[in-house]
Every structure is written in C-alpha cells, then in structure tokens.
Amino acid sequence: MTTQRQYQEAVARCVSIMVFYHNGERTSSSLRRMRSEVKDVAGTVAGMAQPDEDPYRVDLHVEGELVARYGQELGSHLFADFQKAYETGSPVPCRSKPKQEAARAGESPVDPKRLASVT
C-alpha cells in the first residue's frame, strides 16, 4: 500500500531535481539529465496505487513548491519544463494547467491547506 510519505518523497525528489537544474549550467546535457530523472520519478509514481486526489498529485505539489521558492514567473517556467518531462514518463497527465491560469489571474496556484496536509 502506498503511503503519503512515498508521495512526499517523490515531491521532494522532483523539487530537488528542478533546483539542481535551475542552479546548474543550462546545457543540452543538463536538460536531458533533468528530463531523464523526472521521467524516472514519474514512472515510480505511476507504479504506485495512485488515487486521483489532489493530496496525491505529485505534479500539483511540485508546482506549488517551485512557485513558492522562485516566484510566479520563474516558478511557472521551471514547472513547464518539469511538466513536459513528467508527462512523458507518466500515464497520468499533469492537471495543473487550470491552476497555472488561475495563478495568472492572481489566485493561489495551490491551496496551502492541501499542500500542508501532504508535506
């Protein structure tokens, strides 16, 4: 049985991959490495018995963490890079596009109460 802790670890791993990608030198090699690592995590998450509820949506929490860490503009750009890689490694597509649009309208991209319940 999959626990919330496993999802928390997947979120932390994805965020650390994106932080390393952001802080490092941007090359085609670093982009390929980031995509490969995110695909690995997405494959692991896909192998879990993943309920289709927000607390278990790794992508939603990664988006919230990146926006909280880097701000709306840069966080959204990093999340877009993450989202492309995650969707190629997971049979479950990211559902964050409406939340990104809400964020552009001045709303919070992730409900802090839901994020706190998992992290």
N, C-alpha and C positions, 0 to 999 in steps of 0.2 A: 504494500500500500504506500502511495506517495504521500509525503508529509509536507506541510507548509515550509518546513526547514529546507527541503530539497529545492523548492521553488525560490526561496530566499537566496540560497547558494547560487542558483542559476542566474538570478538577477545580479547578484554581486559579481559573478564571473563576467557577465556581459558588460556591466558598467566598467569593470577594471580593464577589459579588452578595449573598450572605447576610449577610456582615459589614456591608456598607453598609446593607442593610435593617434589621439589628438596631440599628446605631448611629444611624440617622436617625429622624426623626419618623414615628410609625406613623399613617398616614392611609390612606384607601381608595385614593388615588392612588399612594402608595408601594407598597402591596400589589399593585396592578395592574402597576406598573412591574417589580417583582421577578418576578412571575409571567411577564410577557412576556419578560424577559431570560432566565429559566431555560428557558422553552419554546424560545427561540432556540438555546440551548446543546444542549438535548435533541434538537432537530431536526438540529443539526450532528452530534452523536454518532450519531444514527440513520442518517445518511448515510455513516458510516464503516463499513468491514467489521469489525463488532464481534464478536469472539469472545465466547462466553458463559462466560468465565472470570473469577474474582474480580479479577485484576490489571487487567482492562479494564472493570470495572464502576464507572463514574463515581459512581453513587449510593452505593456502599459506601464509597468513599474520602471523599466529601463528608460522609457521616455520621461517619466516624472523625475527620475534621478538626474538625467542629463540636463534637463531644463533647470532643475534646482541648482545644479553645480555650475552650469555655464551660461545661464540666462536663456531667454526665449529664442533669440536669433541663432546663436551658436549651438545651443542645445538641440534646436529643431533640425539644424543642418547635420549634426552628428547623428541624430536619431534617424534621419532619412538614409544615411549611409548604413546604419545598423539595420534598418528595416529591410533594405534591399537584400542584405546578406542573410538575415533571419528568415525571410520568406522563401529563399531558395533552399534552405535546409529544413524547413518545417512544412508538414502538410496543412498546418493550421495557419492561415494568413493573419498578418497583423491587422488589428481592427482599430488602429489609433488614428486613422485619417480624420474621422469626425472630431476627435479630441484636439487634433492639431488645428483644425479650422476654428474650433471653439476658443482655443488659446489666442489665435489671431484676433478674435473678437473681444479679447480682454478677459475671458473666463479662465479659470484654472484648468490646465491640461489633464491633471489627475486629482481626484478627490483626496485631500490629505488624510482624511479618516480611513479611507480604504488602504492607502499606502502604509499608514501606521499599523494597520491590522496585520500586515504581512511582514513588514520589515522590523 
